[in-house]
Every structure is written in structure tokens, then in C-alpha cells.
Amino acid sequence: MTTNRWSFLEDVVNYQRAGISRLAIWRPKLNDFGEELCAEVIRDTGMRVSSLGWAGGFTGVNGHSYVEAVHDTRSAIVTAAVLGAETLTIVSGPQGAHIDSHCRRLLVEGLAECLDLAGELGVTLALQPMHPLFDRDWTFLHALDETLDLLTQFDHPFLKMAFGTYHLWPVPGLLERLPSVVPLIASVQVSDWKPNPRCDNDRAIPGDGELPLAEILQTLHDSGYQGSYEVEVLSRDLWKSDNDTVVETCRERLLSMLNETVPR
């Protein structure tokens, strides 16, 4: 979604040209291009898929029922397996008119109905807690501790979390807590935070905001994280910019941070 205006095929071609060997696929782009064609492109180009996003919405989103959400998530698991995706990002859905306990129950039951298939196909479900800025349309799940409680409740090898720097930076003592959290992290999404965001699509390229991203990446590495890093900059301003420039800038910034943190 960092290159929102590019199609799936343009993403693959232009990322590879920029020296990027894997990507996170946004399902609407996949649907626009066609699942079978996407799978062919992935096979033919050798591009690897770090994650497929998103599925879930068990509390109800865009008028979909719980049963429809479960069916869609199980379908997305199959798609992720076909694409060779390392993870499928799971978003709970907003609270809406539900009470807290009912939201949690719907999420727990939805995950329980999908984990058998995920394990069978070898797709890790990555539960995504999000900043409260996203509570109206996306998820009631904001707190790190609540997310960890859910993962502990299931204790399932194919259920972990998606760690978004944009979403979890406010957690008190985050750097100190990361070593104990890393074994439960399936994917890391990197973007920066600007003060007083105007909307939920107002993120910043790594290095253009206020977050201690280099320190976060260093701690993740030192604590044993070996998964993918995905630059995920949803930004109305950047979407108006030249995508090639955005990709190159993001790549250089992230590589600079990783080169400082990860011994080569």
C-alpha cells in the first residue's frame, strides 16, 4: 500500500528493479489482477511474499456478518498458501455496537475456526493490534498486553502477531519489553509517526518522523527476530508523489537502519 497507485504487476516489476526481492500483497490489488495470474507472476519472477493482508473482521465490517468473515478468512488462508506467503495479517474488526467481552469472544471464536486450516497449510496468522486512531473502522484491539493474552490463550504455533511500529510505539517501556515479545512476532511493519496525524492515512517514511526506529530494529534483531521487515507507509501525501522515488527512499532508509543494526 506504500505504492497505492501501482497495480500488483507494477509493484512486482518495479520492486525487483529497485532490488527488492519480496513484497506484502494487499488483497484488493490481488483481486483486481486475479489470484491465478498473481500466483503465476510470483512463480515466474521468483518474488517472495512476506504477507497477505488483510482478513478477519469477525466483529462485523462493511456490512459483513461473522459467518461471512470466517468464510473470507479461510479463503484468504488458502490464497496465502498458494502464493507462498509467510503470514496472513488478521484484523479483528471494530467494536461497533458490541460490548468489550462480545468483541473478544467473536475474535476468539473466529480465530478458532481458522487455525486448523492455517496449521494444515502452513500459514501463520499474524494478529494486528492497531493504534486507537484506527478503532472506528478497523479494530478494537489496541493494547499489546491484550494481544499477548490472546496469543497465550491459544498457544498455537501458527498464531502470532504483526508488530507495527506506527501502532505500538506508545507502549510504555517498549524497548525493554521487546525481548520477551519477539518469539511471538510473525512480521514487522515499519513506518514513522508524525505528530497530530490528520487521518489514518498520514504516516511518514522511516526517518521522517519521531520514532526511534533504529533502536526498535536493533532491539528486535538482538532479541532474535529473523522475519521480514515491511515498509508500510499509508500516506495521502506520498500517494501523490512519484512512486519510484518513494520506493528508493524507503529502501535506502530501511537498509541504512538495518545495516547499522544487523552485522553483515
C-alpha positions in Angstrom: 0.0 0.0 0.0 3.0 2.3 0.1 2.7 2.3 -3.7 -1.1 2.6 -3.7 -1.4 3.8 -7.3 0.6 0.9 -8.8 -1.1 -2.3 -9.8 0.1 -5.7 -8.4 2.1 -6.3 -11.6 3.7 -2.8 -11.4 4.6 -3.5 -7.8 6.4 -6.7 -8.7 8.3 -5.3 -11.7 9.3 -2.0 -10.1 10.2 -3.5 -6.7 12.5 -6.0 -8.4 14.1 -3.3 -10.5 14.8 -1.5 -7.2 16.5 -4.5 -5.8 13.6 -5.7 -3.6 13.0 -9.4 -3.6 9.8 -9.8 -1.5 6.6 -7.9 -1.0 3.5 -7.7 1.1 0.4 -8.1 -1.0 -2.8 -6.1 -0.4 -5.8 -8.2 -1.2 -7.7 -5.6 -3.2 -4.7 -5.4 -5.6 -4.6 -9.2 -5.9 -8.4 -9.3 -6.6 -8.0 -6.6 -9.3 -5.3 -8.5 -11.1 -6.6 -12.0 -10.5 -5.5 -14.6 -8.0 -4.3 -17.1 -10.6 -2.3 -14.5 -12.5 -0.8 -13.2 -9.3 0.4 -16.7 -8.4 1.9 -17.2 -11.9 3.8 -13.9 -11.6 5.1 -14.8 -8.2 6.3 -18.2 -9.6 7.8 -16.8 -12.8 9.6 -13.9 -11.2 10.9 -15.6 -8.1 9.4 -12.8 -5.9 8.7 -13.9 -2.4 5.6 -12.9 -0.5 6.1 -11.8 3.1 2.5 -11.4 4.0 -1.0 -11.2 2.6 -3.3 -8.6 4.1 -5.8 -8.5 5.5 -8.5 -10.9 6.7 -10.6 -11.2 9.8 -13.2 -8.5 10.6 -15.0 -11.0 12.8 -16.9 -8.3 14.7 -18.5 -7.1 11.5 -17.1 -4.7 9.0 -18.5 -3.2 5.7 -21.8 -5.0 6.4 -20.3 -8.5 6.6 -21.6 -11.0 9.1 -19.4 -13.1 11.4 -20.1 -16.2 9.2 -19.0 -14.3 6.1 -15.9 -13.0 7.8 -14.9 -16.6 8.8 -15.5 -17.8 5.3 -13.5 -15.0 3.8 -10.6 -15.6 6.3 -10.4 -19.3 5.5 -10.4 -18.4 1.8 -7.6 -15.9 2.4 -5.6 -18.6 4.2 -5.8 -20.8 1.1 -4.8 -17.9 -1.1 -1.9 -17.1 1.1 -0.7 -20.8 0.9 -1.0 -20.7 -2.9 1.1 -17.5 -3.0 3.7 -18.9 -0.6 3.0 -16.1 1.8 4.8 -16.3 5.2 1.9 -14.8 7.0 -1.8 -13.6 6.7 -2.5 -10.4 8.6 -5.6 -10.6 10.8 -7.5 -7.6 11.9 -10.3 -8.1 14.4 -12.8 -5.6 13.1 -14.1 -2.5 15.0 -16.1 -2.6 18.3 -19.2 -1.1 16.8 -22.2 -1.7 19.0 -20.7 -4.7 20.7 -19.6 -4.7 24.4 -16.0 -5.5 25.1 -16.5 -9.1 26.1 -18.5 -9.8 23.0 -15.8 -8.4 20.7 -13.2 -10.6 22.3 -15.5 -13.6 22.1 -16.1 -13.1 18.4 -12.4 -12.7 17.8 -11.5 -15.8 19.7 -14.2 -17.9 18.0 -13.2 -16.6 14.6 -9.6 -17.5 15.2 -10.5 -20.9 16.5 -12.5 -21.6 13.3 -9.5 -20.7 11.1 -6.4 -22.0 12.9 -6.9 -25.6 11.9 -6.7 -24.7 8.2 -3.8 -22.3 8.8 -1.8 -25.1 10.5 -2.7 -27.6 7.8 -1.5 -25.2 5.1 1.5 -23.8 7.0 0.3 -20.2 7.0 0.9 -18.2 10.2 -1.9 -15.9 11.2 -0.5 -12.5 12.3 -2.9 -10.7 14.7 -2.6 -7.0 14.2 -3.1 -4.6 17.2 -3.5 -1.1 15.9 -3.3 2.5 17.3 -6.6 3.8 18.8 -6.7 6.1 15.8 -8.0 3.1 13.9 -10.7 2.0 16.3 -13.7 3.2 14.3 -13.1 1.3 11.1 -10.5 -1.4 11.8 -10.1 -3.0 15.2 -10.9 -2.8 18.8 -7.6 -4.5 19.6 -5.1 -1.7 20.5 -3.1 -2.9 23.6 0.0 -5.0 23.4 -0.9 -6.8 26.6 -4.4 -7.8 25.4 -2.8 -9.1 22.2 -0.3 -11.2 24.1 -3.1 -12.5 26.3 -4.9 -13.8 23.3 -1.8 -15.4 21.9 -1.1 -17.1 25.2 -4.7 -18.3 25.4 -4.4 -20.1 22.1 -0.7 -21.1 22.5 -0.8 -22.2 18.8 2.4 -22.3 16.6 0.5 -20.7 13.7 -0.9 -17.8 15.6 1.4 -14.8 16.3 1.3 -11.1 16.0 2.0 -8.4 13.4 4.2 -5.8 15.0 3.6 -2.3 13.5 5.9 0.4 14.7 3.2 3.0 13.9 0.7 1.2 16.1 2.7 0.1 19.1 5.3 2.9 19.7 3.2 4.4 22.6 3.6 1.2 24.7 5.3 2.2 27.9 8.8 0.7 28.1 8.5 -0.8 24.6 12.2 -1.4 24.1 12.6 -3.1 27.4 9.6 -5.4 26.7 10.5 -6.4 23.1 12.9 -9.3 24.0 10.1 -11.2 25.7 7.7 -10.3 22.8 9.9 -11.3 19.8 9.1 -15.0 19.9 5.5 -14.1 19.2 6.2 -11.7 16.3 5.4 -13.0 12.8 6.0 -9.8 10.9 7.2 -6.3 11.4 5.7 -3.3 9.6 7.8 -0.2 9.6 6.6 3.4 9.2 7.2 6.6 11.1 4.9 8.8 13.2 4.3 12.5 12.6 2.6 14.5 15.4 -1.1 15.2 15.2 -1.9 12.9 12.2 -4.7 14.4 10.1 -6.3 11.0 9.2 -5.5 7.3 9.4 -3.5 7.6 6.1 -0.9 10.1 7.4 2.2 8.0 8.1 5.8 9.0 7.3 8.7 7.4 5.6 11.1 5.8 8.1 13.4 8.6 9.3 10.9 11.5 8.5 9.1 11.2 11.9 9.6 11.0 15.6 10.0 7.3 16.3 13.3 5.7 17.4 13.1 3.2 14.6 16.8 2.3 14.6 16.6 1.4 18.3 13.5 -0.7 17.7 15.1 -2.6 14.9 18.3 -3.1 16.9 16.3 -4.5 19.8 14.3 -6.8 17.5 17.5 -8.1 15.9 19.3 -8.5 19.2 16.3 -10.4 20.6 16.3 -13.0 17.8 13.8 -11.7 15.3 14.6 -13.2 11.9 11.4 -12.5 9.9 10.5 -9.9 7.3 10.5 -6.2 7.6 7.8 -4.5 5.6 7.8 -0.8 4.9 4.1 0.2 5.2 3.6 3.9 4.7 0.0 4.7 4.1 0.1 8.4 3.3 -2.2 10.6 1.2 0.7 12.9 0.6 3.1 10.2 -0.6 0.4 8.6 -2.8 0.6 11.9 -4.9 4.4 11.6 -5.2 6.5 9.7 -7.7 6.3 6.0 -6.7 9.9 5.2 -7.9 11.3 7.9 -5.7 9.2 6.8 -2.7 10.4 3.2 -3.1 14.0 4.1 -3.5 13.8 6.4 -0.5 12.1 3.8 1.7 14.6 1.2 0.6 17.6 3.3 1.4 16.2 4.4 4.7 15.4 0.9 5.9 18.6 -0.6 4.6 20.6 2.2 6.4 18.8 1.3 9.7 19.3 -2.4 9.2 23.0 -2.0 8.2 23.5 -0.1 11.4 21.8 -2.8 13.5 22.4 -6.1 11.8 26.0 -7.4 11.4 26.9 -8.2 7.8 
